[in-house]
Amino acid sequence: MTHEEKYNNDVDDEIKELVITRIEATPSDLRLSMGGGKTMTKEEMIEHVKKEDDIGKQIIRNHISFIKAVANGEVTSALASVE
């Protein structure tokens, strides 16, 4: 494994852990429905993220998009425009 591959795997693992931590920090009655499919519990979401299946990858992408939007000030701007 090259240094770059190891770095990418480490980053991927760190991102997965970040997403799992964010999910764990949400209320215990949180449910998620993606694309009109069945709803998932927090535990089911975490399992999908750990497996890195299609649903888990989508959950990760959504969390990363939200984090980027917060960092870029997009969320604050959107909230301020609602007032």
C-alpha positions as semicolon CSV with decimal commas, in nm:
position;residue;x (nm);y (nm);z (nm)
1;M;0,000;0,000;0,000
2;T;0,142;0,338;-0,098
3;H;0,154;0,633;0,141
4;E;-0,125;0,803;-0,056
5;E;-0,352;0,495;-0,035
6;K;-0,289;0,471;0,340
7;Y;-0,366;0,843;0,379
8;N;-0,693;0,806;0,183
9;N;-0,795;0,503;0,392
10;D;-0,715;0,691;0,715
11;V;-0,917;0,991;0,598
12;D;-1,205;0,767;0,498
13;D;-1,198;0,602;0,840
14;E;-1,186;0,942;1,011
15;I;-1,480;1,067;0,804
16;K;-1,681;0,752;0,887
17;E;-1,607;0,801;1,257
18;L;-1,708;1,167;1,234
19;V;-2,040;1,076;1,071
20;I;-2,105;0,799;1,324
21;T;-2,031;1,040;1,610
22;R;-2,270;1,296;1,460
23;I;-2,544;1,033;1,428
24;E;-2,486;0,913;1,786
25;A;-2,523;1,273;1,908
26;T;-2,874;1,306;1,764
27;P;-3,191;1,238;1,965
28;S;-3,260;0,870;2,030
29;D;-3,592;0,882;1,844
30;L;-3,429;1,008;1,521
31;R;-3,553;0,833;1,208
32;L;-3,431;0,875;0,851
33;S;-3,610;0,804;0,527
34;M;-3,421;0,830;0,202
35;G;-3,603;0,843;-0,129
36;G;-3,934;0,731;0,012
37;G;-3,788;0,404;0,135
38;K;-3,838;0,255;0,477
39;T;-3,736;0,461;0,776
40;M;-3,416;0,376;0,962
41;T;-3,322;0,409;1,326
42;K;-2,994;0,562;1,442
43;E;-2,852;0,214;1,487
44;E;-2,947;0,113;1,132
45;M;-2,790;0,431;0,993
46;I;-2,467;0,361;1,182
47;E;-2,460;0,003;1,050
48;H;-2,497;0,128;0,691
49;V;-2,213;0,378;0,743
50;K;-1,989;0,108;0,893
51;K;-2,064;-0,129;0,603
52;E;-2,007;0,151;0,350
53;D;-2,293;0,016;0,140
54;D;-2,485;0,245;-0,097
55;I;-2,708;0,381;0,177
56;G;-2,411;0,433;0,409
57;K;-2,220;0,619;0,139
58;Q;-2,521;0,846;0,079
59;I;-2,548;0,917;0,452
60;I;-2,177;1,007;0,459
61;R;-2,213;1,235;0,153
62;N;-2,510;1,411;0,312
63;H;-2,325;1,474;0,637
64;I;-2,015;1,601;0,456
65;S;-2,228;1,833;0,241
66;F;-2,392;1,974;0,553
67;I;-2,057;2,025;0,727
68;K;-1,922;2,206;0,418
69;A;-2,234;2,425;0,403
70;V;-2,189;2,520;0,769
71;A;-1,821;2,596;0,712
72;N;-1,898;2,811;0,406
73;G;-2,165;3,008;0,590
74;E;-2,444;2,880;0,367
75;V;-2,648;2,749;0,658
76;T;-2,620;3,077;0,849
77;S;-2,720;3,273;0,539
78;A;-3,021;3,049;0,480
79;L;-3,133;3,079;0,842
80;A;-3,088;3,456;0,840
81;S;-3,300;3,488;0,525
82;V;-3,590;3,311;0,695
83;E;-3,620;3,567;0,973
